[in-house]
Amino acid sequence: MEELGGMNIFFVFDDGSLQTPPPTGTILPGITRDSLITLARGMGLTVREEAYAIDQWQDDARSGGVTEAFACGTAAVVTPIGKVKGRSHDFTIADGNPGLITQRLKAALTDIQFGRAPDPHSWLDRLF
């Protein structure tokens, strides 16, 4: 897995750690991706940038090793992934609903974007 529909992808494991593919030249090194990595690490979560095959994802989802997955990008911000279905894959991640870490990260990022939370990283520029 490298990207999902043109967006970066993250996997959340049963130990609370996150994994996302490294930007190797074929993966967009997105600002939203980098922001989520920064926020996750700031929350004390471990983030690994490592390759992850779809067959492994399917196996881990079925065994409960992967508890959440989400895609991210500028327009979509954070989009939870509940089910994967394709020619050779058909599986659900946990109960198919957005997970707690996915929701926490999305809220943390959008709260900064909309000025509901402080911006400790100086990501925002005031235009007026």
Backbone torsions as a table, in degrees:
resi	resn	phi	psi	omega
1	MET	NA	131.8	174.5
2	GLU	-120.1	-52.4	178.0
3	GLU	-139.8	168.7	179.0
4	LEU	-131.7	108.0	179.6
5	GLY	58.2	33.9	-179.5
6	GLY	84.0	5.7	178.1
7	MET	-115.1	154.9	174.5
8	ASN	-69.4	156.6	-177.1
9	ILE	-128.2	144.0	177.7
10	PHE	-128.0	147.9	176.2
11	PHE	-122.6	137.1	177.3
12	VAL	-112.2	128.4	-176.4
13	PHE	-99.4	166.6	-175.3
14	ASP	-63.3	-15.4	175.7
15	ASP	-92.0	3.8	179.4
16	GLY	88.4	-2.1	179.1
17	SER	-80.2	159.1	177.8
18	LEU	-117.1	151.7	175.4
19	GLN	-137.8	139.6	176.4
20	THR	-142.8	144.7	180.0
21	PRO	-62.3	145.3	178.3
22	PRO	-74.7	149.2	175.8
23	PRO	-74.1	103.9	-174.8
24	THR	-105.3	9.5	-177.5
25	GLY	110.5	-25.3	176.3
26	THR	-102.4	-9.5	-179.1
27	ILE	-107.8	131.4	177.2
28	LEU	-65.0	120.5	177.2
29	PRO	-82.7	70.7	-170.3
30	GLY	-66.6	152.0	177.1
31	ILE	-67.2	-39.7	178.1
32	THR	-62.8	-42.4	177.1
33	ARG	-57.3	-51.0	-179.1
34	ASP	-62.2	-39.1	179.5
35	SER	-63.8	-42.6	179.9
36	LEU	-67.1	-36.6	176.0
37	ILE	-62.9	-44.4	179.0
38	THR	-62.0	-46.3	179.7
39	LEU	-63.9	-43.4	-179.6
40	ALA	-61.8	-45.6	178.8
41	ARG	-64.4	-35.9	176.7
42	GLY	-65.8	-24.4	175.9
43	MET	-85.8	1.1	179.7
44	GLY	86.6	11.4	-179.9
45	LEU	-87.1	145.4	174.6
46	THR	-82.0	132.0	177.2
47	VAL	-124.1	123.4	177.0
48	ARG	-108.9	138.6	173.4
49	GLU	-107.3	93.1	-175.7
50	GLU	-142.6	152.1	176.5
51	ALA	-63.9	151.6	-178.5
52	TYR	-151.0	120.5	-176.7
53	ALA	-84.2	149.5	-179.1
54	ILE	-63.3	-34.6	177.4
55	ASP	-63.8	-39.1	177.0
56	GLN	-67.0	-40.1	178.1
57	TRP	-59.3	-46.2	178.7
58	GLN	-60.0	-46.8	179.3
59	ASP	-61.3	-44.0	-178.9
60	ASP	-68.4	-35.9	177.2
61	ALA	-65.6	-41.9	-179.3
62	ARG	-68.9	-32.4	-178.8
63	SER	-87.6	-11.0	-177.3
64	GLY	91.1	3.7	178.1
65	GLY	-68.6	-33.3	173.0
66	VAL	-104.0	123.6	-176.0
67	THR	-106.9	-16.6	-180.0
68	GLU	-153.0	157.7	171.6
69	ALA	-152.0	147.2	176.7
70	PHE	-152.7	154.3	174.0
71	ALA	-106.2	155.7	179.0
72	CYS	-143.9	151.7	178.7
73	GLY	-172.5	172.7	-174.7
74	THR	-57.8	-52.5	-176.1
75	ALA	-76.4	-39.6	-175.3
76	ALA	-85.7	-16.6	-174.9
77	VAL	60.0	-89.4	177.9
78	VAL	-132.7	123.9	179.7
79	THR	-120.8	110.3	179.5
80	PRO	-61.9	146.8	175.8
81	ILE	-112.1	118.4	-178.7
82	GLY	-104.8	-27.0	-176.6
83	LYS	-148.1	143.8	176.3
84	VAL	-122.0	127.0	-179.1
85	LYS	-141.0	128.4	179.7
86	GLY	-155.4	-168.3	-178.5
87	ARG	-58.0	-40.9	-176.2
88	SER	-122.6	10.2	-179.4
89	HIS	-138.0	139.5	177.4
90	ASP	-157.1	101.0	-178.3
91	PHE	-152.8	158.6	179.1
92	THR	-112.6	141.7	176.5
93	ILE	-92.3	119.7	-177.3
94	ALA	49.5	-123.8	-178.8
95	ASP	-95.4	7.4	178.5
96	GLY	87.0	-3.4	-179.2
97	ASN	-101.4	160.5	177.5
98	PRO	-58.5	137.4	-179.7
99	GLY	-88.1	169.4	-176.3
100	LEU	-64.5	-41.0	-179.8
101	ILE	-68.1	-42.1	176.4
102	THR	-57.2	-46.9	-179.0
103	GLN	-65.6	-40.8	178.9
104	ARG	-62.7	-44.9	-179.6
105	LEU	-65.8	-42.6	178.9
106	LYS	-62.2	-45.6	179.9
107	ALA	-62.8	-42.8	-179.5
108	ALA	-61.0	-43.9	-178.8
109	LEU	-69.8	-47.9	-178.2
110	THR	-68.7	-31.2	176.1
111	ASP	-63.2	-39.7	175.4
112	ILE	-67.0	-47.0	-177.7
113	GLN	-58.0	-39.0	-176.2
114	PHE	-95.6	7.6	176.1
115	GLY	75.6	15.7	178.1
116	ARG	-83.7	-13.0	179.4
117	ALA	-137.8	153.8	177.4
118	PRO	-61.5	156.3	178.7
119	ASP	-109.0	83.3	-176.1
120	PRO	-71.3	-8.4	-176.3
121	HIS	-104.9	0.8	-178.1
122	SER	57.1	44.2	178.9
123	TRP	-81.8	-25.2	-174.1
124	LEU	-97.5	145.6	173.0
125	ASP	-120.5	127.2	178.5
126	ARG	-76.9	128.4	-176.2
127	LEU	-99.1	-8.2	-179.8
128	PHE	-131.4	NA	NA
